[in-house]
Amino acid sequence: MAESAESSAYDLITMGRIGVDLYPLQTGVPLPQVTSFGKFLGGSATNVAVAAARLGRRTAVVTRTGDDPFGAYLHEALRGFGVDDRWVTPVPGLPTPVTFCEVFPPDDFPLYFYRLPKAPDLEIDAHELDLDAIRDTRIFWVTGTGLSEEPSRTATLAALAHRAKSGTTVFDLDWRPMFWSDPEAARPFYAEALRHTTVAVGNLDEVEVATGLREPHAAARALLDAGVELAVVKQGPKGVLAVNRQGESAEVPPLPVTVLNGLGAGDAFGGSLCHGLLAGWDLERIMRHANAAGAIVASRLECSSAMPTPAEVEQALKAGAVL
């Protein structure tokens, strides 16, 4: 992980989960009855890097895999998507995580994480980080899961502190209850991360973990008070709310879509959010584009390979729906 890079050339570096998604190729079927699965690159931070790469951005991910065939597959997949894998390193003795889901459209997609005895991506070590690259990338993206265990927690906070809000620093609140003892255990670490970030992104459950508040406008204000410059609150069927420190806000309804699998939509939203921030768009345009990117992925089974191209997003925006 210590290898240096032409760091200023990166639009986005993400840091966090990676794994193999094994998704059923039959919808509406419980796992005990599923007979065939598709294998895909997965992990929230990794998918965000893929999504931004699909939109033409130069991206990299900081994470770790097992030293096994699934780890080799993830390197191949990253390179295939145009994501720099130089900071993806193996952890001897730990298996590459796999994640299963069940697909019950439109809104039930249970996830089953196989990350025992420990996920390699929680073994990211602060001493191995390329801190210059992290400081110099235009956007740096971290996740709540990265705060759940050591040494990843210290590495995540060290990276944020070293970056010191240079450029845009995004904290994906990414609350996964199975990785924590309870929300109260997470809140102080979330508060520390928010001190070092300029953008916070989360759904209603996640903003409640971070702030103790669930009402979207109140939660957004609390996130701004915690130190960020832009708060993005995803409200599910009510769309998305974005509020910045200058007092500007945008509340955008979701794009109509027939949902097949909603699991990758948030990561597509994140990659598009980064793309729009880099492009300097106004808040409403950023949110509309991100909503459309998320809706497109929700209409598809997989996550990483479902990330849309610029033309696909523009087509959905023009049509006013994912057709």
C-alpha positions as CSV (number, residue, x, y, z in Angstrom):
1,M,0.0,0.0,0.0
2,A,3.0,2.3,0.4
3,E,3.7,2.5,-3.3
4,S,3.7,6.1,-4.5
5,A,1.6,7.3,-7.4
6,E,1.1,10.2,-9.7
7,S,-1.5,11.1,-7.1
8,S,-2.6,14.5,-8.4
9,A,-4.0,12.7,-11.4
10,Y,-6.7,10.9,-9.4
11,D,-10.3,12.3,-9.4
12,L,-11.4,9.9,-6.7
13,I,-9.8,7.5,-4.2
14,T,-12.2,5.4,-2.1
15,M,-11.3,3.4,1.0
16,G,-13.3,0.6,2.4
17,R,-15.1,-2.7,1.7
18,I,-14.4,-5.1,-1.2
19,G,-15.7,-8.6,-1.7
20,V,-17.4,-11.0,-4.1
21,D,-21.1,-10.6,-4.5
22,L,-22.8,-14.0,-5.2
23,Y,-26.3,-13.0,-6.3
24,P,-29.1,-15.4,-7.2
25,L,-29.9,-15.6,-10.9
26,Q,-33.6,-16.3,-9.9
27,T,-35.7,-13.5,-8.4
28,G,-38.4,-14.1,-5.8
29,V,-36.7,-17.3,-4.7
30,P,-35.4,-17.9,-1.1
31,L,-31.7,-18.8,-0.8
32,P,-32.4,-22.5,0.1
33,Q,-34.1,-23.0,-3.2
34,V,-31.8,-20.9,-5.4
35,T,-29.8,-23.1,-7.8
36,S,-27.6,-20.7,-9.7
37,F,-25.7,-17.6,-8.8
38,G,-23.7,-14.8,-10.6
39,K,-20.3,-13.7,-9.4
40,F,-19.7,-10.0,-9.3
41,L,-17.2,-7.5,-7.8
42,G,-18.8,-5.9,-4.7
43,G,-18.3,-3.8,-1.6
44,S,-19.7,-0.3,-1.2
45,A,-16.5,1.8,-1.5
46,T,-15.3,-0.3,-4.4
47,N,-18.6,0.1,-6.2
48,V,-18.4,3.9,-5.8
49,A,-15.0,3.9,-7.5
50,V,-16.4,1.7,-10.3
51,A,-19.4,4.0,-10.7
52,A,-17.3,7.1,-11.0
53,A,-14.9,5.3,-13.5
54,R,-17.9,4.5,-15.7
55,L,-18.6,8.2,-15.8
56,G,-15.1,8.9,-17.0
57,R,-13.3,9.6,-13.8
58,R,-9.8,8.4,-12.8
59,T,-10.4,6.3,-9.7
60,A,-8.6,4.0,-7.3
61,V,-9.6,2.1,-4.2
62,V,-7.7,1.4,-1.0
63,T,-8.7,-2.0,0.4
64,R,-7.5,-5.5,1.1
65,T,-8.5,-9.0,0.0
66,G,-7.7,-12.6,0.9
67,D,-4.6,-14.2,-0.7
68,D,-6.9,-16.5,-2.7
69,P,-8.5,-17.0,-6.1
70,F,-11.4,-14.7,-5.2
71,G,-8.8,-12.0,-4.3
72,A,-7.3,-12.6,-7.8
73,Y,-10.7,-12.2,-9.3
74,L,-11.3,-8.9,-7.6
75,H,-8.0,-7.5,-9.0
76,E,-9.0,-8.6,-12.5
77,A,-12.5,-7.1,-12.1
78,L,-11.1,-3.8,-10.9
79,R,-8.7,-3.5,-13.8
80,G,-11.5,-4.4,-16.2
81,F,-13.6,-1.5,-14.9
82,G,-10.7,0.9,-15.1
83,V,-10.2,1.2,-11.4
84,D,-6.5,1.5,-10.2
85,D,-5.8,-1.5,-7.9
86,R,-2.3,-0.6,-6.7
87,W,-3.5,-0.1,-3.1
88,V,-5.4,-3.4,-3.0
89,T,-3.2,-5.8,-1.1
90,P,-3.6,-9.4,0.2
91,V,-3.9,-10.4,3.9
92,P,-2.5,-13.9,4.4
93,G,-4.8,-16.3,6.4
94,L,-8.0,-14.4,5.9
95,P,-10.5,-15.3,3.1
96,T,-11.8,-12.8,0.6
97,P,-15.4,-12.0,1.8
98,V,-18.4,-13.1,-0.1
99,T,-21.9,-11.6,0.2
100,F,-25.2,-13.3,-0.7
101,C,-28.5,-11.7,-1.1
102,E,-32.1,-12.7,-1.8
103,V,-34.0,-10.8,-4.5
104,F,-37.6,-10.0,-3.7
105,P,-38.5,-6.9,-5.7
106,P,-39.5,-4.2,-5.3
107,D,-38.1,-3.5,-1.8
108,D,-36.8,-6.7,0.0
109,F,-33.2,-7.6,-0.6
110,P,-31.8,-9.4,2.5
111,L,-28.0,-9.4,2.6
112,Y,-25.8,-12.1,4.1
113,F,-22.2,-11.1,4.8
114,Y,-19.6,-13.8,5.1
115,R,-16.7,-11.8,6.7
116,L,-15.4,-14.2,9.3
117,P,-13.1,-14.6,11.1
118,K,-12.5,-11.1,9.9
119,A,-12.7,-9.2,6.6
120,P,-9.4,-8.3,5.1
121,D,-10.6,-4.8,4.3
122,L,-10.7,-4.2,8.1
123,E,-7.0,-4.9,8.2
124,I,-6.0,-1.7,6.3
125,D,-3.1,-0.4,8.4
126,A,-2.3,3.3,8.8
127,H,1.4,2.7,8.4
128,E,0.8,1.3,4.8
129,L,-1.2,4.2,3.5
130,D,0.0,6.4,0.7
131,L,-0.9,9.6,2.6
132,D,0.3,11.9,-0.1
133,A,-2.0,10.3,-2.7
134,I,-4.9,10.5,-0.2
135,R,-4.1,14.2,0.4
136,D,-3.8,15.1,-3.3
137,T,-6.7,13.3,-4.8
138,R,-9.6,15.6,-5.8
139,I,-12.1,13.6,-3.8
140,F,-11.4,11.1,-1.0
141,W,-14.3,8.8,0.1
142,V,-14.5,6.8,3.4
143,T,-17.2,4.7,4.9
144,G,-18.7,4.0,8.3
145,T,-17.8,0.3,8.1
146,G,-14.2,1.3,8.0
147,L,-14.6,2.7,11.5
148,S,-16.1,-0.5,13.0
149,E,-12.8,-2.4,13.8
150,E,-9.1,-1.9,14.2
151,P,-6.7,-1.3,12.5
152,S,-9.1,0.0,9.8
153,R,-10.6,2.5,12.3
154,T,-7.2,4.1,13.1
155,A,-6.2,4.0,9.4
156,T,-9.5,5.7,8.3
157,L,-9.2,8.5,10.9
158,A,-5.4,8.9,10.1
159,A,-6.2,9.3,6.4
160,L,-8.9,11.9,7.2
161,A,-6.7,13.8,9.6
162,H,-3.8,13.9,7.1
163,R,-6.0,15.1,4.3
164,A,-7.3,17.8,6.6
165,K,-10.3,18.7,4.3
166,S,-8.1,19.4,1.3
167,G,-10.3,19.1,-1.7
168,T,-13.6,17.3,-1.2
169,T,-13.7,14.6,1.5
170,V,-16.9,12.4,1.5
171,F,-18.0,10.3,4.5
172,D,-20.5,7.7,3.4
173,L,-22.2,7.0,6.7
174,D,-22.8,3.4,5.6
175,W,-24.4,2.0,8.7
176,R,-24.4,-1.8,8.8
177,P,-25.7,-3.0,12.2
178,M,-24.1,-6.4,11.9
179,F,-20.7,-4.8,12.1
180,W,-21.3,-2.9,15.4
181,S,-22.5,-3.8,18.9
182,D,-25.0,-0.9,18.8
183,P,-25.4,2.6,17.4
184,E,-24.1,4.2,20.5
185,A,-20.8,2.4,20.0
186,A,-20.5,3.9,16.5
187,R,-21.6,7.5,17.2
188,P,-18.3,8.9,18.7
189,F,-16.3,7.5,15.8
190,Y,-18.8,8.9,13.3
191,A,-18.5,12.3,15.1
192,E,-14.7,12.2,14.8
193,A,-14.9,11.4,11.1
194,L,-17.4,14.2,10.4
195,R,-14.9,16.7,11.9
196,H,-12.5,15.9,9.0
197,T,-15.0,15.6,6.1
198,T,-16.7,18.1,3.8
199,V,-19.6,16.0,2.5
200,A,-21.8,13.5,4.5
201,V,-24.1,11.0,2.7
202,G,-26.5,8.7,4.3
203,N,-30.1,7.3,4.4
204,L,-32.5,8.0,7.2
205,D,-31.2,5.1,9.4
206,E,-27.6,6.2,8.8
207,V,-28.1,9.9,9.6
208,E,-29.9,8.9,12.8
209,V,-26.9,6.9,13.9
210,A,-24.6,9.8,13.1
211,T,-26.8,12.6,14.7
212,G,-29.5,11.0,16.8
213,L,-32.0,12.7,14.5
214,R,-34.2,11.1,11.9
215,E,-36.2,14.0,10.5
216,P,-34.3,14.8,7.2
217,H,-34.0,18.6,7.5
218,A,-33.0,18.4,11.2
219,A,-30.5,15.6,10.5
220,A,-29.0,17.6,7.6
221,R,-28.6,20.7,9.9
222,A,-27.0,18.5,12.6
223,L,-24.5,17.1,10.0
224,L,-23.6,20.7,9.0
225,D,-23.2,21.6,12.6
226,A,-20.9,18.6,13.0
227,G,-18.5,20.1,10.5
228,V,-19.4,19.2,6.9
229,E,-20.2,21.6,4.1
230,L,-22.7,19.5,2.3
231,A,-25.2,17.1,3.8
232,V,-27.0,14.6,1.6
233,V,-29.9,12.7,3.1
234,K,-31.4,9.8,1.1
235,Q,-35.1,9.5,1.9
236,G,-36.1,6.3,-0.1
237,P,-39.4,6.8,-1.8
238,K,-39.4,10.5,-0.9
239,G,-36.2,11.1,-2.9
240,V,-33.1,12.9,-1.7
241,L,-32.4,16.1,0.2
242,A,-29.2,18.0,-0.1
243,V,-28.3,21.1,2.0
244,N,-25.1,23.0,2.0
245,R,-23.4,25.5,4.4
246,Q,-24.3,28.4,2.2
247,G,-28.0,27.8,2.8
248,E,-28.8,26.3,-0.6
249,S,-30.9,23.2,-0.7
250,A,-32.3,20.7,-3.2
251,E,-35.0,18.1,-2.7
252,V,-35.4,15.8,-5.7
253,P,-37.9,13.0,-6.1
254,P,-36.8,9.6,-7.2
255,L,-36.9,8.7,-10.9
256,P,-39.6,6.1,-11.7
257,V,-38.2,2.7,-12.2
258,T,-39.2,-1.0,-12.0
259,V,-36.9,-2.3,-9.3
260,L,-35.1,-5.6,-9.8
261,N,-32.4,-5.3,-7.2
262,G,-32.0,-2.1,-5.1
263,L,-28.7,-3.0,-3.5
264,G,-26.3,-1.2,-5.8
265,A,-28.3,2.0,-6.2
266,G,-26.7,3.9,-3.4
267,D,-23.2,3.2,-4.7
268,A,-24.2,4.4,-8.2
269,F,-25.6,7.5,-6.5
270,G,-22.3,8.0,-4.7
271,G,-20.2,7.7,-7.9
272,S,-22.5,10.1,-9.7
273,L,-22.4,12.5,-6.7
274,C,-18.6,12.6,-7.0
275,H,-18.8,13.1,-10.7
276,G,-21.2,16.1,-10.3
277,L,-19.1,17.6,-7.5
278,L,-16.0,17.4,-9.7
279,A,-17.9,18.9,-12.6
280,G,-19.0,21.9,-10.4
281,W,-22.7,21.4,-11.1
282,D,-25.3,23.1,-9.0
283,L,-27.0,21.0,-6.2
284,E,-30.2,20.2,-8.0
285,R,-28.4,19.0,-11.1
286,I,-26.0,16.8,-9.0
287,M,-29.0,15.2,-7.2
288,R,-31.0,14.6,-10.3
289,H,-28.0,12.9,-12.0
290,A,-27.2,10.8,-8.9
291,N,-30.9,9.8,-8.5
292,A,-31.0,8.7,-12.2
293,A,-27.7,6.7,-11.8
294,G,-29.1,5.0,-8.8
295,A,-32.4,4.2,-10.4
296,I,-30.7,2.6,-13.4
297,V,-28.7,0.2,-11.2
298,A,-31.9,-0.6,-9.2
299,S,-33.4,-1.9,-12.5
300,R,-30.5,-4.4,-12.9
301,L,-29.5,-7.5,-11.0
302,E,-25.8,-6.8,-10.3
303,C,-24.1,-3.9,-8.7
304,S,-20.6,-3.1,-10.1
305,S,-21.2,-4.2,-13.7
306,A,-24.6,-2.4,-13.7
307,M,-23.1,1.0,-13.2
308,P,-24.3,3.3,-15.9
309,T,-22.5,5.3,-18.6
310,P,-23.0,9.0,-19.1
311,A,-25.2,8.3,-22.1
312,E,-27.4,6.0,-20.1
313,V,-27.9,8.6,-17.3
314,E,-28.7,11.3,-19.8
315,Q,-31.2,9.0,-21.5
316,A,-33.0,8.3,-18.2
317,L,-33.1,12.0,-17.3
318,K,-34.5,12.9,-20.8
319,A,-37.2,10.2,-20.5
320,G,-38.0,11.1,-16.9
321,A,-37.9,7.4,-16.0
322,V,-35.7,4.3,-16.4
323,L,-37.3,2.6,-19.4
